[in-house]
Amino acid sequence: MTKSKILLVDDELKICQLLSRFLTSQGFLVQTAFDGKMAMVKAEEFQPDCILLDVRMPHGGLELLSCLRKRLPNTRIIMVSAIIKAGEVDDYMSEGAHACIEKPVNFEFLLQKIRQALNL
């Protein structure tokens, strides 16, 4: 069985390391990007099944979500942020995000959302 691929996009190195270790231990192939520009390059090269996308980072947010949806229409995107406002959730969902979750991330909840997104 092929492992699902996840791209972590967050400007906080420690969060990427922590989530990467957890998701790798759960059987996923994981790559990371630390800003929106790097995310676009990595997404096109890696062709992830799911992207965990930090909301507040350089070259991120709604515009990055929109670009990723256009270039990778079959990739599921889960927005992640320490601060998610109610109106923003609606914007992200209408732009094609699969889910929005808050930091600090509950690993089991994150895993549940990824599995739902990928129909695992």
BAKERO-360154 format. One record per residue: x, y, z of N, C-alpha, C in turn. Coordinates in steps of 0.1 Angstrom, whole numbers, plus 5000, padded with zeros to 4 digits. Layout:
BEGIN
XYZXYZXYZ
...
//
This chain:
BEGIN
500849885000500050005000500950125000
500550224992501350354991501050445003
502150495008501950595019501450725014
500550785022500050915019501051015021
501151125013502151225014501551355020
502251415030501751535036502851635035
502451755031503351875031502951965043
503851985052503652075064504252215060
503352315061503752455057503552545069
504752575076504652655088506052725089
505952855093507252925095507952905108
507352815117507952785130508652645128
509952645128510752525127510352415137
510252455149509952355160508552285157
507552365153506252295150506452205138
507152245128507352145117508052025121
509052035129509851915134508951825142
508151885151507251805160506151735152
505551805143504451745135505051645125
506151675120506851585110507151445117
507751455129508051325136506751245139
505751315144504451255147503851185135
503751265124503051205112503851095105
505251105106506051005101505850875109
505750885122505450775131504150705128
503250785122501850735118501850675104
503050675098503150605084502950695072
503050825074502950925063504350965058
504450995045505651055040505451205042
506451275048506251415051507451495046
507051615040508051715037507551845043
508451945044508152075050508552195042
507852305044508152425038507852535048
508652645048508652745058508052875054
507652885042506853005037506052975025
505253065020504353035009505053004996
506153084994506953054981507552914981
508152874992508652744993507552634992
506452674998505252574997504852544983
504752654975504352634961505352544953
506652564955507652484948507552334953
507552314967507452184972506252114969
505052184968503852124965503852064951
504352144942504352094928505351984926
506451984933507451874932506951744939
506451764951506151644960504751594957
503851674952502451634949501851564961
501651644972501151584984499651544983
499251454991497851414992497151515001
497851575011497251665021498351765024
497851895026498752005030498252055043
499152065053498752135066499352275064
498552375064498952505060498652605071
499752665076499752765087499052895081
498152955088497453075083498353195083
499053215094499853345095501353315094
501853345082503253325079503553405066
504853425063505153495051504553435039
503953515030503353465018502353355020
501553365031500553255034499153305034
498253235041496953275043496053245031
494953325029493953295019494453295005
495353385002495953384989496753264985
497553214995498253084993497252974991
496252964999495252864998494652854984
494352974980493752984966494652934955
495952974956496952934946497152784946
497252724958497452584960496152504954
494952554957493752484952493752484937
494152594931494152604916495152504910
496352504916497452414910497352274914
496752244926496652104930495152074935
494252074925492852064929492451944937
493151834936492851704943493551694957
494351794960495051784973494151844984
494051774995493251825006494151925014
493552035018494252135026493552155039
494352145050493852175063494652295069
493852395072494352525077494652505092
495852565096496252545110496752685115
496252725127496652855132496352865147
497252955153496952985167495853075169
495553155159494453245159493553225146
492353175149491453155137490153225142
489753325134488553405137487353335129
486153355134485053285128484853325113
484953455110484853495096485953435087
487153415092488153355085487853205081
487353135091487052995089486052985077
485053065076484153065065484853095052
485753195052486553225040487453105035
488153045045488952925041488152815036
487052785042486152675038485552705024
485152825022484652855008485652854998
486952875002488052874992488552734990
488052634997488352494994489152425005
489352485017490052415027489152305032
489752185036488952075041488552095056
489452165063489152185078490052295082
489752355094490552455101490752405115
492052395120492252355133493152455140
493052465153493852555161495052495167
496052585169497252555177497052595191
497552525201498452415199497652295194
498252215185497552105178497451985187
496251935188495951815194496251705184
497251625186497651525176496651425172
495851375181494751285178493751345169
493351475173492351545165492951575151
494151615150494851635137494751505129
495151395135495251265128493851235123
492851255131491451235127491051315115
491351445115491051535103491851495091
493051445092493851405080493151275075
492851185083492251055079490851085072
490151175077488851215071489051275057
490051365057490351435044490851335033
491551235037492151135028491251015026
490151005033489250885033490050765037
490750775048491550655053490850585064
//
